[in-house]
Structures are given as structure tokens and as C-alpha cells.
């Protein structure tokens, strides 16, 4: 099946129905391995102690929060430029998932910051820009609910998504552009990661598990959205005939 064939909702549903059980199984397996390695094998930090293990939830959720908005930006281009039939479905399905990951990032970051910084929250550049991302997710969800016409709502949401994408490089480089409490990048660096393999391996395993979870939830949400729209379309057609 060519990728262009997935623009057909029926073909997408057929493929998703076959892939979803495998995705769910891979997700459960990855989480089982990742959680075991992260919390029972990975050593405590010599300064932070066991508190450092919050990182195994905090960092992947932060990555997925940004990745989700990035994928929504691609979908927004599909809505505005190419009129892709599933672009708006993908963006609308991804938004609540991205909001959940962003909330988890903020929550775990606050729990990690309390013993490290002595407070749950500071108006740090990285923290503030991630909070802005969370508010944009909430605003996007509110926009879809406020506009009754799905076509107008989808286009308005696509514009908001593309404008909000400006915040992604701000989040990424905020620790380099400003003097912040948040530690600088230690994984995605030109000279390679500075994290010890004993910590890096479980972190990458948890990142894989979070990514598989995102793909599973997104696929299931898109299938539900397509079926919901089909039910509404059939209802409207019946109402017009009556």
C-alpha cells in the first residue's frame, strides 16, 4: 500500500485495525522493560539520589510534547496547502494527547525541581515556554469546540498551530539563549550525549515506550474520529431526506 493511499479514510481504517493490536503489544512490552530498567537497574545519582529517576518520565514526556506539536504543524500544512483528507483528523486527534504529555512534563518537572531547586516552580525560560505550549494546546482544543463548522474550525486551528510552532525552537534553545536554572542540553549535542550509559540506556528505552504509546493513542483516536464523522454524516443525510 502506497503512502498516498492512506489519504483514503477507509484504507487508513483498514490498516489501523490491523496495526493497532501490534502497536499496543509493543507499547506494553517497551513500558515493561523500560520501567524495570529505569527503576530497578539504573543507579541513583551521586548528588540527586533516587530523585534523578523522575527524569525517565520527565524527559520523554517533554520530547513527545514538542514532537506532537511538530507533527500537528505538518498536518496543518496538509490542511491549508494540500487539503489532505486526514490532515485535520490527525491534528484534532493529536492535540489532547500532546496536551497530556505537556501536563505530565510540567508535573514531573515540578516534582523534580522541588528537591533540586527548593521550589516547585520558577519563571525560568524553559519552564515558561513549556507552560506557554500547554496553554496553546488548551486554546487549540477550545477553538475546535467553539467553531461549529468543521471546515472553518480546521483551518483556523491550522493557522494557530503554525503560529504556535514558533515556540518550539524557543523551548529547545532557551537554555542556550538565556541564563536559566534548567540544565543545558545533555543528549542532543554536536559532541554527543554527556549522560552515562547506565542512565542513557533506560532513558532511551522509556523514550521508545512513550513514542509507541503516542503512536498507539494517535492511531486509535484518528480511527474514532473518522468513525464519529461518518456517523454524523449519515445522521445528517437521513435528516435531510426526512
C-alpha positions in Angstrom: 0.0 0.0 0.0 1.5 3.4 -1.1 1.5 6.2 1.5 -0.8 8.3 -0.7 -3.4 5.5 -0.4 -3.7 6.4 3.3 -5.4 9.6 2.3 -8.4 7.5 1.8 -10.1 7.2 5.3 -11.4 3.6 4.5 -7.9 2.4 3.7 -6.5 4.1 6.7 -9.1 2.4 9.0 -8.3 -1.0 7.4 -4.6 -0.6 8.0 -5.0 0.9 11.5 -7.3 -2.0 12.6 -4.5 -4.5 11.6 -1.6 -2.5 13.1 -3.2 -1.3 16.4 -3.1 -4.6 18.3 0.6 -5.0 17.4 1.3 -1.4 18.4 -0.4 -1.8 21.7 1.5 -5.0 22.4 4.9 -3.4 21.5 3.9 -0.4 23.7 3.2 -2.6 26.7 6.4 -4.6 26.2 8.5 -1.4 25.9 7.0 0.0 29.0 7.5 -3.2 31.0 11.2 -3.3 30.0 11.7 0.4 30.4 10.1 0.8 33.8 12.0 -2.2 35.1 15.4 -1.0 33.8 14.7 2.6 34.9 13.6 2.0 38.4 15.3 -1.3 39.4 18.5 -1.4 37.3 19.6 2.2 36.7 21.7 3.5 39.6 20.9 6.5 41.8 22.7 9.8 41.0 25.6 10.6 43.4 24.1 14.0 44.0 20.4 13.7 43.4 19.9 10.2 44.7 16.8 8.3 43.6 15.2 11.7 42.6 17.0 11.5 39.3 14.7 8.7 38.2 11.9 11.3 37.7 13.9 12.0 34.5 12.7 8.8 32.9 9.2 10.2 32.9 10.0 13.9 32.5 12.4 13.9 29.6 10.3 11.5 27.3 7.1 13.5 28.0 8.9 16.7 27.1 10.1 15.3 23.9 6.7 14.0 23.0 5.0 17.3 23.9 7.2 19.0 21.3 7.1 16.2 18.7 3.3 16.2 18.9 3.1 19.9 18.0 5.6 19.4 15.3 3.5 16.6 13.7 0.4 18.8 14.1 2.3 21.6 12.2 2.9 19.2 9.3 -0.8 18.3 9.4 -1.7 22.0 9.5 0.2 22.4 6.2 -1.7 19.4 4.9 -5.0 21.2 5.8 -4.1 24.6 4.4 -2.0 23.7 1.4 -2.7 20.2 0.2 -6.3 19.8 1.6 -5.3 16.3 2.7 -8.5 14.4 3.8 -6.9 13.1 7.0 -4.8 16.2 8.0 -7.4 17.8 10.1 -8.3 14.4 11.7 -4.6 13.9 12.6 -4.2 17.3 14.2 -7.5 17.1 16.1 -6.7 13.7 17.4 -3.1 14.6 18.4 -4.0 17.8 20.3 -5.4 16.2 23.5 -2.5 13.6 23.5 0.0 16.4 23.2 -1.7 18.4 26.0 -1.5 15.3 28.3 2.2 14.8 27.6 2.9 18.5 28.2 1.0 18.4 31.5 3.0 15.3 32.5 6.2 17.2 31.6 5.2 20.2 33.8 4.1 18.0 36.7 7.2 15.8 36.8 9.4 18.8 36.3 7.9 20.5 39.3 8.3 17.3 41.4 11.9 17.1 40.3 12.5 20.8 40.8 11.4 20.8 44.5 14.3 18.9 45.9 16.8 20.3 43.4 15.9 24.0 43.4 13.9 24.3 46.6 10.7 25.2 44.9 8.1 23.6 42.6 8.2 26.4 40.1 10.4 29.3 38.9 9.7 31.6 35.9 12.6 30.1 34.1 12.8 30.5 30.3 12.5 26.7 29.6 9.7 26.3 32.2 7.8 29.3 31.0 8.0 28.4 27.3 6.7 24.9 28.0 3.8 26.4 30.1 3.0 28.6 27.0 3.0 25.4 24.9 0.5 23.8 27.3 -1.7 26.9 27.2 -1.6 26.8 23.4 -2.8 23.1 23.5 -5.7 24.1 25.7 -6.5 27.1 23.4 -6.4 24.8 20.4 -8.9 22.4 22.0 -11.2 25.3 22.9 -11.1 26.6 19.4 -12.2 23.3 17.9 -15.1 23.3 20.3 -16.1 26.9 19.8 -16.4 26.7 15.9 -19.3 24.6 14.8 -18.3 24.5 11.1 -15.6 21.7 11.0 -14.0 23.1 7.8 -13.7 26.7 9.2 -12.6 25.3 12.6 -10.0 23.1 11.0 -8.5 26.0 9.0 -8.5 28.3 12.0 -6.8 25.6 14.1 -4.2 25.0 11.4 -3.3 28.7 11.4 -3.0 28.7 15.2 -0.8 25.5 15.1 1.6 27.1 12.6 1.9 30.3 14.6 2.4 28.3 17.8 5.2 26.3 16.1 7.4 29.4 16.6 7.5 28.4 20.3 9.3 25.0 19.6 12.8 26.4 18.8 12.3 28.8 21.8 11.8 25.8 24.1 14.7 23.9 22.6 17.3 26.7 22.7 16.0 28.7 25.7 18.7 27.1 27.9 21.3 28.4 25.4 19.9 31.9 24.8 19.2 32.8 28.4 20.8 32.2 31.8 18.4 29.7 33.3 18.2 27.3 36.2 17.3 24.5 33.8 20.3 22.4 32.8 21.6 22.8 29.2 21.2 20.1 26.6 23.0 16.8 27.6 21.6 14.4 24.9 21.2 16.2 21.6 24.6 17.7 21.2 27.1 18.0 18.4 29.8 16.3 20.5 27.5 13.5 21.6 25.5 12.8 24.8 27.1 13.6 28.1 24.9 11.2 30.1 26.4 8.0 31.4 25.3 4.8 29.6 23.8 3.4 32.8 21.3 6.3 32.7 21.2 6.8 28.9 20.1 3.3 28.1 16.9 3.2 30.3 16.2 6.8 29.2 16.2 5.8 25.5 14.1 2.7 26.3 11.5 4.9 28.1 11.6 7.4 25.2 10.8 4.5 22.8 8.0 3.4 25.0 6.5 6.9 25.1 6.8 7.2 21.4 5.0 3.9 20.8 2.3 5.0 23.3 1.8 8.2 21.3 1.5 6.3 18.0 -1.0 3.9 19.5 -3.1 6.6 21.1 -3.0 8.7 17.9 -4.0 5.8 15.6 -6.9 4.9 17.9 -8.0 8.5 18.2 -7.9 9.0 14.4 -10.0 5.9 13.9 -12.5 7.0 16.4 -12.7 10.5 14.8 -13.2 9.1 11.3 -16.0 6.8 12.5 -17.6 9.6 14.5 -17.7 11.9 11.4 -19.2 9.0 9.4 -22.0 8.6 11.9 -22.7 12.3 11.9 -22.7 12.4 8.1 -25.1 9.5 7.9 -27.3 11.3 10.5 -27.4 14.5 8.5 -28.2 12.7 5.3 -31.1 10.9 7.0 -32.3 14.2 8.5 -32.3 15.9 5.1 -34.3 13.1 3.5 -36.9 13.1 6.2 
